[in-house]
Amino acid sequence: MYRTLKRLYDSGKLPAENLKNAVAFGWITAGEYKRITEGAGAPATA
């Protein structure tokens, strides 16, 4: 699930707000959320 969510986030199809829901649902950990949103390849904010 991590790879799928990361791919969607990196492509801009999954906003960070929606990614937070994945943590609440137990699909990814809070650490994985942080790695996706703060790691290399994170979408640029305008």
N, C-alpha and C positions, 0 to 999 in steps of 0.2 A: 504494500500500500504506500509505503514511503516513496518509492521511486515514481509511482504514478502521480502522487500529489506534488512531488518536486517538479516533475515534467510539466504538469499543468500550471503550476505557479510560475515556473521559469518562462513558459510560453505566454504568460499574461492572461490565461483563461481562468485562473483561480485566484481571486483577490485574497490578501492576507486575512481579512475579516472572516472569510469563508474557511480559510485554512485553520483558524482558531477552532472552528467547529469540529474539525477532525480530531483535535486534542480532546475536546469534551466527549466525543463519541468513543474515544479510546483507540482510534485508528493509528495515531502516531503519539509519541511522547512529547512533553514540553521541550525537551532537549532537541528532538528532531525538528520541531516547529522552529526553534531558534536557529538551527543549522540551515534550514531551508530559507528562512527569511533574511538571515544575516550573512549567509555564506556566499561564496563566489557564484556568480551567475544569477544573483537576485535581480529582479527587474528594476530598472532605474525609475526613480520617482520624479515626476515632473513638477 
